[in-house]
Amino acid sequence: MADYALTLSDAEVARYRIMADSAERAERHLWTDAGAVPGARVADVGCGPGAVSVRLAALTAPGGEVWAVDRDPQALAIARALADKEGAAVTTVNAPATATGLPAGTFDLVMLRHVLAHNGGHEQEIVDHLAGLVRPGGSVYLTDVDAAYLRFRAPIDPAVNELHDRYREFHRRRGNDLEIGAKLDRLLTAAGLELAYFQGRIDVVNPPPGMRGPAWAARDAMVEDGLASAEDIARWDAAYNAMTGPATFFAPSFTAYARRPES
Ligand SMILES: C[S@@+](CC[C@H](N)C(=O)[O-])C[C@H]1O[C@@H](n2cnc3c(N)ncnc32)[C@H](O)[C@@H]1O
């Protein structure tokens, strides 16, 4: 399975929190409809630094619990610290999304956000595993990017555009599908679930100064894969530093959830 390529700087953790804010504003009613209600058992698989896990824990209180699963111990440690700070009922689990070790057939809701695009060739295997975790009537909830709809608004330095082109090529060579978003419904129905919701949205994002996004976060991995040099990184860094105004971009994501049949 392709290694996860992003590294977690403070700016990246802040980016996850901004994304989680925006996701909660847009999707809170969907989270609830899918099963994040008081008392529920929820798993957030590929939880990263836990920005969404703690929000799910708030929705499931009192009496509920969230299992936050990730294969990256650094991300999990940040999730643990965040949950402790917020007093959230979150259990952290270090495991792969294809074999979480969580008890089968017991969850009201299993969520997987922005993970499939990093797991080329294993998407169905992951969704099949998650489908086995939910109880009859429980939901598997997927959110992921579809880069076909991604746009940046000028002025963007050409070097920053080049970084993003290189990032797409990096994922392509790893076998990842950055257009997985528009296929989420099929992954769920192929796992034997009944589709309840499938829509896409575009978030208009004006990142605060210093926040550079996933392509920049993957720079070391791109160097390791021979797709970028130290000179490229220095050039991209200089281009970001020289940018004066906010770089508005239009971030596409799709969400689908589906329920395990009752019988
Ligand atoms: C882009 S982050 C998304 C984090 C979180 N779901 C969110 O939306 O804020 C992807 C996370 O999934 C984890 N991940 C990727 N592939 C994984 C896999 N096969 N098994 C477990 N974790 C995985 C990474 O370690 C990373 O923390």
The ligand as a MOL file (V3000), in Angstrom:
LIG
                    3D

  0  0  0     0  0            999 V3000
M  V30 BEGIN CTAB
M  V30 COUNTS 27 29 0 0 0
M  V30 BEGIN ATOM
M  V30 1 C -5.4940 13.6800 4.7050 0
M  V30 2 S -5.4480 12.9730 6.3300 0 CHG=1
M  V30 3 C -7.1510 13.1270 6.8120 0
M  V30 4 C -7.3500 13.1760 8.2940 0
M  V30 5 C -8.7930 13.2530 8.7720 0
M  V30 6 N -9.5980 12.1480 8.2890 0
M  V30 7 C -9.4180 14.5690 8.3700 0
M  V30 8 O -10.1820 14.5910 7.3880 0
M  V30 9 O -9.1310 15.5800 9.0150 0 CHG=-1
M  V30 10 C -5.3070 11.2440 5.9990 0
M  V30 11 C -4.9780 10.4110 7.2400 0
M  V30 12 O -5.2340 9.0520 6.9120 0
M  V30 13 C -4.1800 8.2470 7.3850 0
M  V30 14 N -4.1110 7.0820 6.4890 0
M  V30 15 C -3.9000 7.0810 5.1560 0
M  V30 16 N -3.9670 5.8480 4.6890 0
M  V30 17 C -4.2170 5.0400 5.7510 0
M  V30 18 C -4.4080 3.6390 5.8950 0
M  V30 19 N -4.3440 2.8230 4.8380 0
M  V30 20 N -4.6490 3.1430 7.1230 0
M  V30 21 C -4.7290 3.9720 8.2010 0
M  V30 22 N -4.5570 5.3140 8.1290 0
M  V30 23 C -4.3170 5.8330 6.9070 0
M  V30 24 C -2.9540 9.1110 7.3300 0
M  V30 25 O -1.9530 8.6500 8.2270 0
M  V30 26 C -3.5230 10.4760 7.6860 0
M  V30 27 O -3.4490 10.7120 9.0600 0
M  V30 END ATOM
M  V30 BEGIN BOND
M  V30 1 1 1 2
M  V30 2 1 2 3
M  V30 3 1 2 10
M  V30 4 1 3 4
M  V30 5 1 4 5
M  V30 6 1 5 6
M  V30 7 1 5 7
M  V30 8 2 7 8
M  V30 9 1 7 9
M  V30 10 1 10 11
M  V30 11 1 11 12
M  V30 12 1 11 26
M  V30 13 1 12 13
M  V30 14 1 13 14
M  V30 15 1 13 24
M  V30 16 1 14 15
M  V30 17 1 14 23
M  V30 18 2 15 16
M  V30 19 1 16 17
M  V30 20 1 17 18
M  V30 21 2 17 23
M  V30 22 1 18 19
M  V30 23 2 18 20
M  V30 24 1 20 21
M  V30 25 2 21 22
M  V30 26 1 22 23
M  V30 27 1 24 25
M  V30 28 1 24 26
M  V30 29 1 26 27
M  V30 END BOND
M  V30 END CTAB
M  END
